[in-house]
């Protein structure tokens, strides 16, 4: 089982990848939205923002976050690490229910270019 630290490092790697994105992916990453990443098996949520093409994790809270973020990702620690490492395709994980992504329709349409 992935640890909190491994999940945090995975989010940092994702942020670095976003910062280096080009074309459609760079435009999709240019959102300014509140963000949460709930890790169900660890009962923690990383809370932050997607801003200027980077994921800024501001806090790690036990359980559910205090406020509903505009973009919400829910998965297990192992699946998060595998997604970020490119070992688990997002479409397959989402289709099988291993990953849940919630956001407004307009944001979902933009985010699909990142995933």
JODAKA-V990164 format. One record per residue. PHI is phi in whole degrees, -180 to 180 (* if undefined). Layout:
# JODAKA-V990164
phi
PHI
PHI
This chain:
# JODAKA-V990164
phi
*
-66
-91
-59
-65
-65
-65
-64
-64
-62
-64
-64
-65
-62
-62
-64
-65
-62
-62
-95
-69
-131
63
-60
-65
-65
-67
-67
-77
-80
-66
-125
-140
-70
-142
-136
-129
-90
-107
-65
-74
-100
53
-133
-133
-88
-119
-173
-139
-100
-150
53
74
-138
-97
-106
-82
-101
-158
-125
-119
-75
74
-77
-71
-67
-131
-78
-79
-71
-124
-129
-115
-130
-166
-91
-62
-61
-69
-61
-61
-66
-61
-66
-76
82
-87
-129
-64
-58
-59
-67
-65
-68
-63
-90
86
-75
-132
-122
-122
-124
-170
-66
-56
-61
-67
-61
-64
-74
-68
-60
-73
-88
-104
